[in-house]
């Protein structure tokens, strides 16, 4: 079992880290744009657009790791598949964003939870809603039922 885990770990190490670094670069670029707009440009319209893009990018990135765990695709296909599923099941995308926001409120109101269950509290709704989106899209593809 140890050998099998080690093989899987080294096979997926570069892919999963590549996905994470590209996501981190995207979020960093949007945050840099927000900072430049706030400091130099002072455009309220650009600020709102960048905030919306940041929220969309974060919600899109929430799908990437579930899709990586669910499907065997080539590297760039993970990004395309995450985009398709996040748009196709936009209600689950909104539910994921809302659940993440509510977990943030819960952690802020009860700070001891941050020490006890921070990661499971954040990941449970993200994984559950993104997984449900994948299941729904698969059912639509296989059965043609919406």
N, CA, C and O of each residue as an XYZ file, in Angstrom:
584
protein
N       0.831     -1.179      0.000
C       0.000      0.000      0.000
C       0.886      1.257      0.000
O       0.581      2.246     -0.667
N       1.961      1.197      0.745
C       2.862      2.345      0.808
C       3.456      2.640     -0.571
O       3.557      3.800     -0.970
N       3.845      1.600     -1.289
C       4.421      1.759     -2.620
C       3.390      2.342     -3.598
O       3.722      3.193     -4.423
N       2.143      1.879     -3.497
C       1.079      2.386     -4.368
C       0.815      3.867     -4.092
O       0.643      4.654     -5.023
N       0.783      4.246     -2.809
C       0.589      5.650     -2.455
C       1.741      6.500     -2.974
O       1.521      7.581     -3.520
N       2.960      6.019     -2.805
C       4.133      6.760     -3.252
C       4.107      6.971     -4.768
O       4.443      8.052     -5.251
N       3.713      5.953     -5.507
C       3.616      6.065     -6.966
C       2.556      7.095     -7.349
O       2.798      7.957     -8.193
N       1.390      7.003     -6.731
C       0.327      7.965     -7.023
C       0.756      9.380     -6.646
O       0.503     10.332     -7.384
N       1.400      9.508     -5.500
C       1.845     10.821     -5.027
C       2.787     11.475     -6.038
O       2.604     12.639     -6.393
N       3.778     10.742     -6.494
C       4.743     11.327     -7.426
C       4.150     11.539     -8.813
O       4.570     12.446     -9.532
N       3.175     10.710     -9.200
C       2.521     10.906    -10.490
C       1.653     12.166    -10.500
O       1.580     12.862    -11.512
N       1.003     12.455     -9.389
C       0.084     13.598     -9.361
C       0.689     14.846     -8.730
O       0.040     15.891     -8.712
N       1.898     14.769     -8.219
C       2.519     15.898     -7.518
C       2.590     17.147     -8.393
O       2.149     18.218     -7.977
N       3.137     17.020     -9.593
C       3.334     18.199    -10.438
C       2.018     18.741    -10.966
O       1.853     19.955    -11.089
N       1.080     17.859    -11.280
C      -0.210     18.335    -11.786
C      -0.965     19.129    -10.730
O      -1.415     20.243    -10.998
N      -1.106     18.575     -9.548
C      -1.905     19.241     -8.519
C      -1.224     20.522     -8.045
O      -1.896     21.512     -7.753
N       0.095     20.507     -7.967
C       0.797     21.734     -7.603
C       0.719     22.771     -8.716
O       0.638     23.967     -8.438
N       0.741     22.334     -9.966
C       0.569     23.256    -11.084
C      -0.793     23.921    -11.051
O      -0.910     25.125    -11.278
N      -1.827     23.134    -10.767
C      -3.176     23.687    -10.652
C      -3.224     24.696     -9.514
O      -3.784     25.781     -9.668
N      -2.645     24.350     -8.383
C      -2.633     25.262     -7.236
C      -1.868     26.547     -7.507
O      -2.328     27.630     -7.148
N      -0.696     26.436     -8.142
C       0.104     27.638     -8.419
C      -0.550     28.537     -9.456
O      -0.484     29.761     -9.342
N      -1.176     27.950    -10.462
C      -1.870     28.770    -11.449
C      -3.045     29.489    -10.794
O      -3.282     30.665    -11.067
N      -3.779     28.790     -9.933
C      -4.873     29.433     -9.195
C      -4.372     30.538     -8.288
O      -4.975     31.608     -8.211
N      -3.273     30.284     -7.603
C      -2.683     31.296     -6.727
C      -2.215     32.512     -7.529
O      -2.379     33.648     -7.085
N      -1.634     32.277     -8.706
C      -1.194     33.381     -9.560
C      -2.387     34.201    -10.050
O      -2.315     35.429    -10.108
N      -3.482     33.528    -10.403
C      -4.683     34.230    -10.849
C      -5.251     35.116     -9.746
O      -5.581     36.278     -9.984
N      -5.361     34.568     -8.553
C      -5.880     35.342     -7.425
C      -4.914     36.483     -7.087
O      -5.351     37.601     -6.817
N      -3.619     36.211     -7.100
C      -2.633     37.256     -6.830
C      -2.692     38.377     -7.845
O      -2.578     39.548     -7.482
N      -2.869     38.035     -9.122
C      -2.972     39.047    -10.169
C      -4.207     39.919     -9.976
O      -4.142     41.138    -10.133
N      -5.322     39.299     -9.638
C      -6.543     40.080     -9.394
C      -6.399     40.969     -8.160
O      -6.873     42.105     -8.161
N      -5.757     40.471     -7.119
C      -5.525     41.295     -5.930
C      -4.574     42.448     -6.234
O      -4.760     43.554     -5.726
N      -3.562     42.199     -7.054
C      -2.655     43.262     -7.479
C      -3.406     44.318     -8.288
O      -3.193     45.515     -8.098
N      -4.282     43.878     -9.187
C      -5.095     44.820     -9.957
C      -5.996     45.656     -9.048
O      -6.162     46.857     -9.261
N      -6.570     45.016     -8.046
C      -7.386     45.765     -7.080
C      -6.562     46.821     -6.361
O      -7.014     47.950     -6.169
N      -5.363     46.453     -5.968
C      -4.481     47.387     -5.277
C      -4.063     48.548     -6.179
O      -4.045     49.699     -5.742
N      -3.729     48.248     -7.433
C      -3.348     49.305     -8.377
C      -4.522     50.238     -8.629
O      -4.350     51.455     -8.694
N      -5.714     49.671     -8.771
C      -6.895     50.504     -8.994
C      -7.171     51.394     -7.786
O      -7.490     52.573     -7.942
N      -7.051     50.840     -6.593
C      -7.317     51.604     -5.380
C      -6.276     52.719     -5.183
O      -6.608     53.797     -4.690
N      -5.024     52.459     -5.568
C      -3.952     53.419     -5.338
C      -3.845     54.470     -6.435
O      -3.678     55.653     -6.138
N      -3.936     54.063     -7.691
C      -3.648     54.983     -8.784
C      -4.862     55.374     -9.621
O      -5.028     56.555     -9.928
N      -5.702     54.438     -9.994
C      -6.763     54.695    -10.965
C      -8.003     55.301    -10.313
O      -8.595     56.226    -10.868
N      -8.403     54.801     -9.157
C      -9.560     55.288     -8.399
C     -10.858     55.191     -9.189
O     -11.685     56.101     -9.119
N     -11.053     54.125     -9.929
C     -12.278     53.931    -10.695
C     -13.191     52.963     -9.955
O     -12.824     51.814     -9.708
N     -14.372     53.433     -9.607
C     -15.323     52.600     -8.886
C     -15.839     51.457     -9.769
O     -16.051     50.345     -9.286
N     -16.036     51.731    -11.051
C     -16.515     50.697    -11.971
C     -15.477     49.582    -12.108
O     -15.822     48.402    -12.051
N     -14.217     49.949    -12.287
C     -13.149     48.947    -12.392
C     -13.040     48.163    -11.088
O     -12.810     46.954    -11.107
N     -13.203     48.837     -9.970
C     -13.139     48.168     -8.660
C     -14.235     47.106     -8.545
O     -13.969     45.982     -8.119
N     -15.465     47.461     -8.924
C     -16.565     46.494     -8.867
C     -16.327     45.323     -9.815
O     -16.580     44.173     -9.458
N     -15.845     45.608    -11.012
C     -15.564     44.545    -11.978
C     -14.493     43.600    -11.441
O     -14.611     42.381    -11.570
N     -13.443     44.169    -10.838
C     -12.369     43.332    -10.295
C     -12.841     42.496     -9.112
O     -12.407     41.356     -8.952
N     -13.719     43.044     -8.284
C     -14.260     42.277     -7.156
C     -15.110     41.119     -7.673
O     -15.020     40.004     -7.160
N     -15.934     41.378     -8.685
C     -16.756     40.312     -9.271
C     -15.857     39.246     -9.897
O     -16.101     38.052     -9.723
N     -14.823     39.665    -10.622
C     -13.889     38.701    -11.208
C     -13.175     37.886    -10.132
O     -12.950     36.689    -10.309
N     -12.821     38.523     -9.027
C     -12.165     37.815     -7.930
C     -13.092     36.768     -7.327
O     -12.665     35.647     -7.052
N     -14.343     37.120     -7.123
C     -15.315     36.159     -6.582
C     -15.525     35.009     -7.554
O     -15.582     33.851     -7.142
N     -15.641     35.319     -8.847
C     -15.799     34.261     -9.851
C     -14.567     33.362     -9.921
O     -14.691     32.144    -10.051
N     -13.386     33.958     -9.836
C     -12.157     33.159     -9.876
C     -12.057     32.244     -8.658
O     -11.661     31.086     -8.783
N     -12.410     32.753     -7.493
C     -12.367     31.918     -6.293
C     -13.377     30.778     -6.374
O     -13.070     29.646     -6.000
N     -14.581     31.076     -6.861
C     -15.582     30.015     -6.971
C     -15.185     28.993     -8.034
O     -15.438     27.798     -7.878
N     -14.568     29.461     -9.105
C     -14.088     28.572    -10.166
C     -12.974     27.668     -9.633
O     -12.928     26.479     -9.950
N     -12.092     28.228     -8.835
C     -10.985     27.438     -8.282
C     -11.470     26.397     -7.275
O     -10.803     25.387     -7.050
N     -12.626     26.644     -6.672
C     -13.179     25.661     -5.736
C     -13.517     24.347     -6.442
O     -13.501     23.283     -5.824
N     -13.820     24.429     -7.726
C     -14.167     23.233     -8.486
C     -12.950     22.441     -8.931
O     -13.055     21.234     -9.149
N     -11.815     23.078     -9.071
C     -10.655     22.432     -9.677
C     -10.200     21.172     -8.940
O      -9.911     20.156     -9.572
N     -10.134     21.232     -7.630
C      -9.600     20.087     -6.894
C     -10.595     18.930     -6.843
O     -10.192     17.767     -6.841
N     -11.890     19.240     -6.803
C     -12.891     18.171     -6.872
C     -12.845     17.498     -8.234
O     -12.938     16.275     -8.332
N     -12.702     18.290     -9.276
C     -12.637     17.742    -10.628
C     -11.346     16.946    -10.812
O     -11.338     15.925    -11.500
N     -10.275     17.402    -10.210
C      -9.024     16.646    -10.285
C      -9.184     15.276     -9.626
O      -8.690     14.272    -10.139
N      -9.871     15.244     -8.497
C     -10.054     13.973     -7.792
C     -11.062     13.065     -8.499
O     -10.993     11.844     -8.360
N     -11.985     13.639     -9.246
C     -13.068     12.860     -9.849
C     -12.730     12.310    -11.231
O     -13.135     11.197    -11.568
N     -11.996     13.071    -12.030
C     -11.782     12.700    -13.428
C     -10.299     12.525    -13.734
O      -9.437     13.083    -13.054
N     -10.025     11.747    -14.761
C      -8.672     11.568    -15.271
C      -8.582     12.353    -16.586
O      -8.985     11.849    -17.634
N      -8.065     13.561    -16.537
C      -7.984     14.434    -17.704
C      -6.546     14.870    -17.921
O      -5.678     14.634    -17.081
N      -6.307     15.506    -19.050
C      -5.012     16.138    -19.252
C      -5.007     17.453    -18.478
O      -6.062     17.955    -18.092
N      -3.818     18.009    -18.254
C      -3.640     19.145    -17.345
C      -4.581     20.303    -17.648
O      -5.298     20.749    -16.753
N      -4.602     20.799    -18.870
C      -5.404     21.986    -19.184
C      -6.889     21.677    -19.260
O      -7.713     22.586    -19.174
N      -7.241     20.413    -19.420
C      -8.651     20.051    -19.454
C      -9.321     20.202    -18.090
O     -10.536     20.383    -18.017
N      -8.552     20.131    -17.023
C      -9.127     20.345    -15.692
C      -9.700     21.758    -15.581
O     -10.773     21.942    -15.006
N      -9.010     22.740    -16.114
C      -9.475     24.119    -16.056
C     -10.751     24.293    -16.877
O     -11.696     24.950    -16.440
N     -10.770     23.701    -18.061
C     -11.951     23.797    -18.923
C     -13.144     23.110    -18.272
O     -14.249     23.653    -18.262
N     -12.923     21.925    -17.731
C     -14.008     21.179    -17.099
C     -14.534     21.917    -15.868
O     -15.743     21.946    -15.641
N     -13.659     22.506    -15.081
C     -14.092     23.272    -13.906
C     -14.946     24.458    -14.332
O     -15.953     24.763    -13.693
N     -14.550     25.123    -15.401
C     -15.332     26.257    -15.885
C     -16.710     25.801    -16.362
O     -17.721     26.423    -16.034
N     -16.750     24.724    -17.129
C     -18.025     24.236    -17.658
C     -18.968     23.838    -16.528
O     -20.143     24.207    -16.546
N     -18.474     23.101    -15.559
C     -19.341     22.640    -14.477
C     -19.747     23.795    -13.572
O     -20.884     23.831    -13.102
N     -18.841     24.743    -13.316
C     -19.206     25.864    -12.442
C     -20.259     26.757    -13.083
O     -21.066     27.360    -12.376
N     -20.265     26.849    -14.398
C     -21.278     27.652    -15.085
C     -22.572     26.849    -15.264
O     -23.669     27.392    -15.127
N     -22.435     25.553    -15.573
C     -23.611     24.722    -15.818
C     -24.461     24.551    -14.563
O     -25.687     24.492    -14.656
N     -23.850     24.475    -13.429
C     -24.585     24.365    -12.159
C     -24.315     25.613    -11.330
O     -23.712     25.554    -10.259
N     -24.772     26.730    -11.848
C     -24.498     27.995    -11.178
C     -25.165     28.076     -9.809
O     -24.663     28.765     -8.921
N     -26.286     27.385     -9.623
C     -26.936     27.382     -8.308
C     -26.024     26.754     -7.259
O     -25.961     27.238     -6.129
N     -25.321     25.691     -7.615
C     -24.367     25.089     -6.676
C     -23.151     25.979     -6.464
O     -22.577     26.004     -5.376
N     -22.759     26.707     -7.501
C     -21.655     27.655     -7.350
C     -22.039     28.742     -6.358
O     -21.249     29.094     -5.483
N     -23.243     29.272     -6.490
C     -23.729     30.280     -5.531
C     -23.852     29.694     -4.126
O     -23.523     30.359     -3.143
N     -24.322     28.460     -4.031
C     -24.428     27.804     -2.722
C     -23.051     27.611     -2.096
O     -22.896     27.744     -0.882
N     -22.064     27.301     -2.907
C     -20.698     27.143     -2.410
C     -20.168     28.467     -1.868
O     -19.564     28.514     -0.796
N     -20.401     29.539     -2.621
C     -19.957     30.868     -2.171
C     -20.668     31.257     -0.884
O     -20.036     31.741      0.055
N     -21.984     31.048     -0.836
C     -22.756     31.388      0.361
C     -22.313     30.555      1.560
O     -22.169     31.085      2.661
N     -22.097     29.258      1.357
C     -21.659     28.394      2.458
C     -20.288     28.807      2.967
O     -20.042     28.791      4.173
N     -19.396     29.177      2.059
C     -18.068     29.626      2.466
C     -18.165     30.921      3.268
O     -17.470     31.099      4.268
N     -19.030     31.814      2.817
C     -19.251     33.065      3.555
C     -19.825     32.783      4.945
O     -19.391     33.380      5.930
N     -20.799     31.874      5.025
C     -21.407     31.555      6.318
C     -20.417     30.878      7.265
O     -20.452     31.111      8.473
N     -19.544     30.048      6.720
C     -18.501     29.432      7.553
C     -17.567     30.521      8.070
O     -17.141     30.469      9.224
N     -17.244     31.506      7.236
C     -16.421     32.636      7.689
C     -17.084     33.401      8.818
O     -16.421     33.791      9.780
N     -18.386     33.617      8.709
C     -19.137     34.300      9.777
C     -19.124     33.454     11.047
O     -18.940     33.979     12.145
N     -19.321     32.135     10.893
C     -19.314     31.238     12.050
C     -17.954     31.232     12.741
O     -17.881     31.281     13.968
N     -16.891     31.173     11.967
C     -15.534     31.169     12.535
C     -15.258     32.497     13.234
O     -14.604     32.530     14.276
N     -15.760     33.594     12.657
C     -15.556     34.905     13.281
C     -16.334     35.027     14.585
O     -15.846     35.617     15.549
N     -17.556     34.464     14.617
C     -18.356     34.573     15.841
C     -17.906     33.619     16.940
O     -18.025     33.935     18.124
N     -17.394     32.466     16.562
C     -16.922     31.484     17.538
C     -15.468     31.149     17.187
O     -15.216     30.144     16.523
N     -14.515     31.968     17.620
C     -13.118     31.805     17.201
C     -12.473     30.478     17.584
O     -11.525     30.051     16.925
N     -12.957     29.820     18.622
C     -12.345     28.555     19.031
C     -12.508     27.496     17.938
O     -11.715     26.558     17.864
N     -13.523     27.641     17.097
C     -13.713     26.695     15.991
C     -12.551     26.733     15.008
O     -12.266     25.740     14.339
N     -11.886     27.873     14.920
C     -10.740     27.990     14.011
C      -9.626     27.037     14.436
O      -8.900     26.513     13.591
N      -9.489     26.815     15.721
C      -8.450     25.913     16.210
C      -8.872     24.446     16.136
O      -8.031     23.553     16.031
N     -10.188     24.207     16.193
C     -10.670     22.832     16.252
C     -11.018     22.245     14.890
O     -10.597     21.134     14.567
N     -11.786     22.986     14.085
C     -12.332     22.401     12.851
C     -12.322     23.378     11.674
O     -13.272     23.395     10.892
N     -11.289     24.177     11.532
C     -11.247     25.186     10.468
C     -11.306     24.554      9.074
O     -12.151     24.929      8.261
N     -10.440     23.626      8.801
C     -10.363     23.030      7.462
C     -11.623     22.219      7.131
O     -12.171     22.407      6.045
N     -12.111     21.332      8.001
C     -13.343     20.608      7.658
C     -14.554     21.530      7.481
O     -15.411     21.276      6.634
N     -14.622     22.590      8.273
C     -15.754     23.505      8.118
C     -15.749     24.178      6.750
O     -16.810     24.356      6.152
N     -14.606     24.546      6.257
C     -14.530     25.167      4.938
C     -14.687     24.145      3.818
O     -15.410     24.388      2.851
N     -14.020     23.016      3.942
C     -13.982     22.065      2.836
C     -15.256     21.250      2.666
O     -15.573     20.849      1.546
N     -15.991     20.993      3.733
C     -17.187     20.164      3.623
C     -18.215     20.752      2.659
O     -18.634     20.047      1.741
N     -18.643     22.008      2.817
C     -19.616     22.514      1.840
C     -19.033     22.672      0.436
O     -19.739     22.476     -0.553
N     -17.758     23.023      0.344
C     -17.144     23.176     -0.973
C     -17.145     21.840     -1.709
O     -17.581     21.759     -2.857
N     -16.660     20.805     -1.052
C     -16.582     19.494     -1.690
C     -17.978     18.944     -1.960
O     -18.213     18.353     -3.014
N     -18.903     19.128     -1.028
C     -20.237     18.576     -1.212
C     -20.939     19.226     -2.402
O     -21.472     18.515     -3.255
N     -20.952     20.543     -2.482
C     -21.645     21.218     -3.583
C     -20.958     20.980     -4.925
O     -21.636     20.794     -5.936
N     -19.643     20.982     -4.952
C     -18.954     20.751     -6.221
C     -19.133     19.295     -6.671
O     -19.261     19.026     -7.866
N     -19.142     18.376     -5.732
C     -19.378     16.969     -6.065
C     -20.793     16.776     -6.607
O     -20.992     16.040     -7.574
N     -21.775     17.432     -5.988
C     -23.150     17.353     -6.470
C     -23.274     17.919     -7.877
O     -24.052     17.412     -8.684
N     -22.517     18.959     -8.174
C     -22.511     19.517     -9.527
C     -21.972     18.510    -10.528
O     -22.533     18.341    -11.610
N     -20.886     17.844    -10.166
C     -20.305     16.823    -11.051
C     -21.293     15.696    -11.304
O     -21.452     15.248    -12.440
N     -21.956     15.235    -10.247
C     -22.932     14.146    -10.383
C     -24.080     14.573    -11.291
O     -24.525     13.798    -12.138
N     -24.559     15.800    -11.117
C     -25.666     16.279    -11.940
C     -25.269     16.366    -13.417
O     -26.020     15.932    -14.291
N     -24.103     16.920    -13.687
C     -23.639     17.050    -15.067
C     -23.438     15.676    -15.697
O     -23.749     15.488    -16.874
N     -22.925     14.718    -14.939
C     -22.770     13.357    -15.459
C     -24.124     12.742    -15.788
O     -24.269     12.065    -16.806
N     -25.122     12.976    -14.926
C     -26.474     12.448    -15.185
C     -27.058     13.076    -16.440
O     -27.706     12.388    -17.230
N     -26.841     14.361    -16.635
C     -27.340     15.035    -17.837
C     -26.671     14.453    -19.078
O     -27.332     14.213    -20.089
N     -25.370     14.229    -19.002
C     -24.646     13.701    -20.158
C     -25.095     12.280    -20.477
O     -25.301     11.951    -21.645
N     -25.249     11.439    -19.470
C     -25.578     10.039    -19.699
C     -27.050      9.819    -20.018
O     -27.381      8.972    -20.848
N     -27.936     10.568    -19.373
C     -29.363     10.353    -19.534
C     -30.054     11.406    -20.384
O     -31.151     11.178    -20.895
N     -29.417     12.547    -20.533
C     -30.062     13.642    -21.254
C     -31.164     14.290    -20.457
O     -32.001     14.997    -21.019
N     -31.185     14.059    -19.132
C     -32.220     14.608    -18.261
C     -31.668     15.815    -17.527
O     -30.558     15.775    -16.996
N     -32.444     16.887    -17.499
C     -32.006     18.096    -16.787
C     -32.535     18.088    -15.425
O     -32.283     19.018    -14.659
